[in-house]
Structure formats: C-alpha cells, structure tokens
Amino acid sequence: MSGSGNPYGGVALRRGALAYLAGRAVSALLTFSAFTLAARVLPLDAYGTYMAALAAMETGLAFSTPGLDWVTARILPEYRMHAAGRAIVSIICRLAGIQMAFYSCAGMMLYFDAEQVASLLRMEAAAPVLSLAGAVLAVEGFGRLYREQMLGALMRQGAAQSAQVVRSGTLAFLLASDWFAGREIAALDAVRYELMAACGSTALGAVLLLRETWSLRHRVAPSGDWTPPRRKQLFKLAVNTYVSYLLAFAYGSQMLTLIVARILGADAAAVFGFSTNFSDQVRRYLPTDLLRSVIQPTLIAFFSRRRDFGGFMLRVGLWFKSSMVLLMPVVLYFIVFGGMGATLVGGERFQEAGSVIALMLVGTALTILRRVVELSCNVVLATDLYVRWGFWLLAVPAVAVFLLTSGGSLTELIVLIIAAEAFFNFGIILALRRRGYPFELAWGGMLRLAAWYGVGVGALVWSAPLIRFDMPTSIAVCLLLGAVGTLVAKPLSAAEGRLVSGWSPRGARLLSRIPAA
C-alpha cells in the first residue's frame, strides 16, 4: 500500500509533504509578518480590541463546528481509498453543506448581536468591530472547511496551501502598506483586512475543491468488501468531538482573552492576546500542527488497514517528539531572554510580556501532547474519554474569574491553564491504557532532554551578569544548546530509531540509542 496508486502511501505522502511544506514555509513567513506588523500599526488599546474581536470570531467558529471536522478527518481517507467517485463526492457535499449552514448562522448571530457582545465584554465602543468580525467568521469558516478539512484530507496539499498563502499574503500586504506609510490604524481597519484576506482565500479554495470533486466523479471503487463506518458511530464521534470542543473553549485562549478583557481591561487583553498569539504561531509551525494535514490522514489510513495500535503509537511518538525537540530551544530562549525576544517580536510596548510568553510556551508542550491524545482517541473511536475528562475543566473559567478579581496576575492565570491541561492529558492517557490501548511515548529520552535544558537554563541565568548577550548571540547560544542537547540526550527509543533508520540511518544513529550498523 505504499505504491503510487495509494493516495495515502509513501509516494503520495512524500509528494503531499513537499507541497505542504513549501506552502507552509511561505505562509509561515507571511503570517508571522502579519502578526508582527499588526502589533506595530495598532495602538495598544486598538490591538486589545482587535484581539478580542478575533477571540470572539474563533469562539464562534468553535461553537459552529458540530464535530464534523473530525468526522471528515476520520472517514474521508477511508472513502478516498475504498469508495466509488460518486460516493466520495456525495459525502463531501453533505459534510460541507451542513457545516456551511452552521458557519452562516454563527456569523449572522455575531453580526447582529455585536452590541450585546460588546456590552458583555465592557467594550461598548468595539461593537462595530465585533459586527464586522461576524462576517469574517462565516467567510473564514468556509475557507477552513475547503482548504483544511476537504482538500487536506484528500491529500491535495498543494491546492490547500495555495489558498492559505493567498490569505496570509493578502493580510500581510495590507498591514505592510500601512506600516511603510507610517500610519497607525484602528481595530476596525484590521478586521476589515481580515475579511478581505478571508474572501480571497475562500474563493480560491472553493474553486480548487470543485475541480477535485469533478475529477473524482467517475472513479470506480476498488475491489473489496469494504463497508463505510456506521452512522451511529459517526454521530457518536461528532457529538463527543463537539462537546469536547465546547469544554476546551471554556478554558481555551479565546475565552480567557475575553475574560481578561472584561476584568483587567484592553491593555491586559493586549498583553495576554499577544502572548497567546505568539505561542500559537510557534505551535502552528511545529510538526504536530505544521504536518497535521499530511500525517493525520496517513496515520488514520495506517490504523484503518492494519488495526495495529502499537505501530500507530510508534509513529505518533515520532511525530510528538519531533515537535518537542524543536520547541525546547524556543522555550529556553524566552525563559532566559524573554524581554529581549518580546521586544524583537512586538516592539517596546510588549517588553514586559517576556515572562508571560515563556509560560505560554511551556503550556504549548501540553497542547502538542493534546494533539496526539485526541488523535489516538478518535482513531479507536474512544471520543467519550475526552468528553468525560473535559467536564472537569469547566471549573477553569470560574477559577480564572475568581483569581483575576482577587488581584491575581496573568502569570498565575497561565499556571492555572498549564495545570488544567496536564490533568486532562494524563487522565485520558491512563483511561486509554485501562481500555487496552497502551498509550506509550517512550518518555525516557524526553526526560533526559528536559534535564539537559534545565542545566542550560541554570548556566545561562548564572552567566547573565558576567556576559553581555545581544540578540544574535543569545539566539546562537540557545540553538547550540538545543543541538548539542538533542545529540547527547538521544530522545528517540530503540524502536523509534529502527523505524527512522528505514529512511535515515544516520539520523537514527544520532537521535536514538540503537547500536551502529
């Protein structure tokens, strides 16, 4: 099943990964440019309003995704491998139609109820901004559906990334034109730019998806006795996933940004929103997010064919560890040089956000773990686990409100988030093991790597009064510590090393403790 005829085999995976990485590299540069430009052309209070509007939009998107994104990710690879063309087109149309109806309703609700939302946030002047964010919600929802769910699950990564580059490029261009002209803009202008970028991307995504479905319409089903997943199973998957989303948003960054804006005001919301936005940017370009549209369908197809949870976990472990190895130098940098890094990214106004960013990046490690935990639950249809454990997290927003109204700081709020995320992830891991699905990530190598970074933090903090670190030197030192630490700690297990040796024997010897050939 790794030949050229398999849409999820080795040849297709390499081709899709190359197209995906090329598109994401361009998109990463443009998205990060837009992020830094927005922090510079918006005054601090306007940036806080902009962050609140985006948080409201993302909250609306989460509420209007009735679990069907995971249904799409779970069944579309199976249909693509086993079903006839008309059946594939039919399931795409049904899934897309239902989700577009939900996105439209959510967008209209925010558009027409913007004044009530602004009053709830105690940001009455932001009503026009929130109203326009309702239009962005609907259009962006359509765009993500086309490019991330449908085209991504069909392994048409080149098409999906083309649409994403159009979005990122349009937004970066519009913000750059203001920055080069020396203009400060209002939050309404920034959201208007978001709408323009979303419209261009969504239109291109729709055209590319229509072209793909047209090419599939006459496909003949391969021989075999495959039967599609039962509707009852899919309904359970959708409901559990949707409830999990709602529970996750109860303590997610968007909801907490709204809470911070209401209790601490726009300036605090700007710092919190900037920190969460930056950590999200970092997470999006780690393999667990960056390669998600390529690797997730491949892993689902692997388990669908072989029903081998051990082999599935071996591959998931490599995916997880690749992200952790890349994240740790960034965490190290912001722990030791946080103020310098925050100034570089957001300017002088965000210099004090360094410690907040460092903690948010620590939390990013647990978000990476959540990605693989959720995938593991979905692939074995054990989605009820993250619903059950998610109910415990409903206490987080209540505790956050109590904490902030009692004089608590943003740092204490983020510590609360980290503790809640750890409770959720490890609770589900134990529950999976009790059900006979041994969730094993071979933690020994990661613990060795974490210990190395702990020593590095101590050494850099101790030497800070003795050595003057400028920006290039500080970055170089953190990268050097990361490279040496990875080679010394050897984070991959022997089994993971043997799997890696199939395509990179040298990499396997460097990163794992398998004996040299």
Residue pairs with C-beta under 8 A, 6 or more apart in sequence:
1 8
1 9
1 305
2 9
2 10
2 11
3 9
3 10
3 11
4 11
4 12
6 12
6 81
7 80
7 81
7 154
7 155
8 77
8 80
8 81
8 155
8 297
8 298
8 301
12 155
13 294
13 298
16 155
16 156
16 157
16 294
17 157
17 291
17 294
19 157
19 158
19 161
20 157
20 158
20 160
20 161
20 290
20 291
20 293
20 294
21 290
21 291
22 161
23 157
23 158
23 160
23 161
23 162
23 164
23 165
24 161
24 164
24 285
24 290
26 161
26 165
26 168
26 169
27 161
27 164
27 165
27 168
28 284
28 285
30 165
30 168
30 169
30 171
30 172
31 168
31 171
31 172
31 281
31 284
32 281
33 172
33 175
33 176
34 168
34 171
34 172
34 175
35 277
35 278
35 281
35 345
36 345
36 346
37 172
37 175
37 176
37 178
37 179
38 47
38 50
38 175
38 190
39 47
39 274
39 345
39 346
39 347
39 349
39 350
40 179
40 346
40 347
41 175
41 178
41 179
41 183
41 184
41 185
42 50
42 184
42 185
42 186
42 187
42 190
43 184
44 266
44 267
44 270
44 349
45 266
45 267
45 270
46 184
46 185
46 186
46 187
46 190
47 187
47 270
47 273
47 274
48 261
48 265
48 266
48 267
48 268
48 269
48 270
48 273
49 123
49 125
49 126
49 129
49 187
49 266
50 129
50 187
50 190
50 191
51 257
51 261
51 269
51 270
51 272
51 273
51 274
51 277
52 121
52 123
52 126
52 130
52 257
52 258
52 261
52 266
52 269
52 273
53 126
53 129
53 130
53 132
53 133
53 187
53 191
54 133
54 194
54 254
54 273
55 253
55 254
55 255
55 257
55 258
55 261
55 273
56 110
56 117
56 130
56 133
56 254
56 258
57 110
57 133
57 134
57 136
57 137
57 140
58 254
59 249
59 254
59 255
59 258
60 106
60 107
60 109
60 110
60 134
60 137
61 103
61 106
61 137
61 140
61 141
61 144
62 245
62 246
62 248
62 249
62 252
62 254
63 106
63 245
63 246
63 249
64 99
64 102
64 103
64 105
64 106
64 137
64 141
65 99
65 102
65 141
65 242
65 245
66 98
66 99
66 102
66 238
66 242
67 237
67 238
67 239
67 240
67 241
67 242
67 243
67 245
68 95
68 98
68 99
68 238
69 99
69 149
69 241
70 237
70 238
70 241
70 378
70 383
71 95
71 234
71 237
71 238
71 241
72 95
72 149
72 150
72 153
73 149
73 153
73 296
73 297
73 300
73 378
74 229
74 234
74 237
74 300
74 378
74 379
75 91
75 228
75 229
75 234
76 88
76 91
76 92
76 150
76 153
76 154
76 297
77 153
77 297
77 300
77 301
77 304
78 226
78 228
78 229
78 300
78 301
78 304
79 87
79 88
79 91
79 228
80 88
80 153
80 154
80 155
81 222
81 301
81 304
82 221
82 222
82 224
82 226
83 91
83 221
83 226
83 228
84 219
84 220
84 221
85 216
85 217
85 218
85 219
85 220
86 217
87 221
87 228
88 213
88 216
88 219
89 213
89 216
89 217
92 150
92 209
92 213
93 213
95 149
95 150
96 145
96 146
96 150
99 141
99 145
99 149
100 141
100 142
100 145
102 141
103 137
103 138
103 141
103 142
103 145
104 138
106 137
106 138
106 141
107 134
107 135
107 136
107 137
107 138
107 139
107 141
108 134
108 138
109 134
110 117
110 130
110 131
110 133
110 134
110 137
111 131
111 132
111 134
111 135
112 131
112 134
114 127
114 128
114 129
114 130
114 131
114 133
114 134
115 124
115 127
117 127
117 130
118 124
118 125
118 126
118 127
118 130
120 262
121 258
121 261
121 262
122 261
122 262
123 261
123 266
126 187
128 188
129 187
129 188
129 191
132 188
132 191
132 192
132 195
133 191
133 194
135 195
136 191
136 194
136 195
136 198
139 195
139 198
139 199
139 202
140 194
140 198
140 202
142 202
142 205
142 206
143 163
143 167
143 198
143 201
143 202
143 205
146 163
146 202
146 205
146 206
146 208
146 209
147 159
147 160
147 161
147 163
147 164
147 201
147 205
147 208
148 160
148 293
150 209
150 212
151 157
151 159
151 160
151 163
151 205
151 208
151 209
151 212
152 160
152 293
152 294
152 297
153 293
153 297
154 212
155 294
155 297
156 208
156 212
157 293
157 294
159 205
159 208
159 209
159 211
159 212
160 205
160 208
160 293
162 204
162 208
163 201
163 202
163 204
163 205
163 208
164 201
166 197
166 200
166 201
166 204
167 197
167 198
167 200
167 201
168 197
170 193
170 196
170 197
170 200
170 201
171 193
171 194
171 196
171 197
174 193
174 196
174 197
175 190
175 193
178 184
178 185
178 189
233 381
236 381
236 383
236 384
237 378
237 381
237 383
240 383
240 384
240 386
240 387
241 378
241 383
243 387
243 390
244 374
244 383
244 386
244 387
244 390
247 387
247 390
247 391
247 393
247 394
248 390
248 393
249 255
250 393
250 394
250 396
250 397
251 393
251 396
251 397
251 400
251 417
251 420
253 276
253 280
255 397
256 272
256 276
256 397
256 400
256 413
256 417
257 269
257 272
257 273
257 276
259 397
259 400
259 401
259 404
260 268
260 269
260 272
260 404
260 410
260 413
261 268
261 269
263 401
263 404
263 405
264 404
264 410
268 410
271 350
271 352
271 353
271 356
271 410
272 356
272 410
272 413
274 346
274 350
274 353
275 353
275 356
275 357
275 360
275 410
276 360
278 345
278 346
278 357
278 360
279 357
279 360
279 361
279 363
279 364
282 327
282 330
282 361
282 364
283 289
283 364
283 367
283 368
284 290
286 322
286 323
286 326
286 327
286 368
287 295
287 319
287 322
287 323
287 326
288 319
288 320
288 322
288 323
288 368
288 371
288 372
289 323
289 371
291 319
292 371
295 319
296 375
299 312
299 315
299 316
299 319
299 375
299 379
300 379
302 308
302 311
302 312
302 315
303 309
303 312
303 379
303 380
309 380
309 437
309 438
310 438
312 376
312 379
313 376
313 438
313 439
313 440
313 441
314 495
314 496
314 499
315 499
316 372
316 375
316 376
316 441
317 440
317 441
317 442
317 493
317 496
318 492
318 496
318 499
318 500
319 372
320 368
320 369
320 371
320 372
320 441
321 441
321 445
321 446
321 491
321 492
321 496
323 368
324 365
324 368
324 446
324 449
324 491
325 449
325 482
325 486
325 491
327 361
327 364
327 365
327 368
328 449
328 450
328 453
328 482
328 485
329 478
329 479
329 481
329 482
330 361
330 478
331 358
331 361
331 362
331 364
331 365
331 453
332 453
332 456
332 457
332 460
332 478
332 481
332 482
333 341
333 474
333 475
333 478
334 341
334 342
334 354
334 357
334 358
334 361
335 358
335 457
336 457
336 460
336 461
336 464
336 474
336 478
337 354
337 469
337 474
337 478
338 353
338 354
338 355
338 357
338 358
339 351
339 352
339 354
340 354
340 469
340 471
340 474
341 354
341 357
342 350
342 351
342 352
342 353
342 354
342 357
343 350
343 351
344 471
346 353
355 411
356 410
356 411
356 414
359 411
359 414
359 415
359 418
360 414
362 418
363 414
363 417
363 418
363 421
366 418
366 421
366 422
366 425
367 421
369 425
370 421
370 424
370 425
372 441
373 386
373 425
373 428
373 429
373 439
374 386
376 382
376 432
376 437
376 439
377 383
377 385
377 386
377 428
377 432
380 432
380 437
382 432
382 435
382 437
385 428
385 431
385 432
386 424
386 428
388 431
389 423
389 424
389 427
389 428
389 431
390 424
392 423
392 424
392 427
393 420
393 423
393 424
396 416
396 417
396 420
399 416
400 413
400 416
403 412
403 413
403 416
404 413
429 439
432 438
432 439
433 439
442 492
442 493
442 495
442 496
444 493
445 489
445 490
445 491
445 492
445 493
445 512
446 491
448 488
448 489
448 490
448 491
449 485
449 486
449 489
449 491
451 489
452 481
452 485
452 488
452 489
453 481
453 482
453 485
456 481
456 485
460 477
469 477
486 511
487 510
487 511
490 510
490 511
490 512
490 513
491 511
491 512
492 500
492 508
492 511
492 512
493 512
493 513
494 512
494 513
494 514
496 512
497 508
497 509
497 511
497 512
497 513
497 514
498 508
498 514
500 507
500 508
500 511
500 512
501 507
501 508
501 509
501 514
505 517
508 514
509 516
509 517
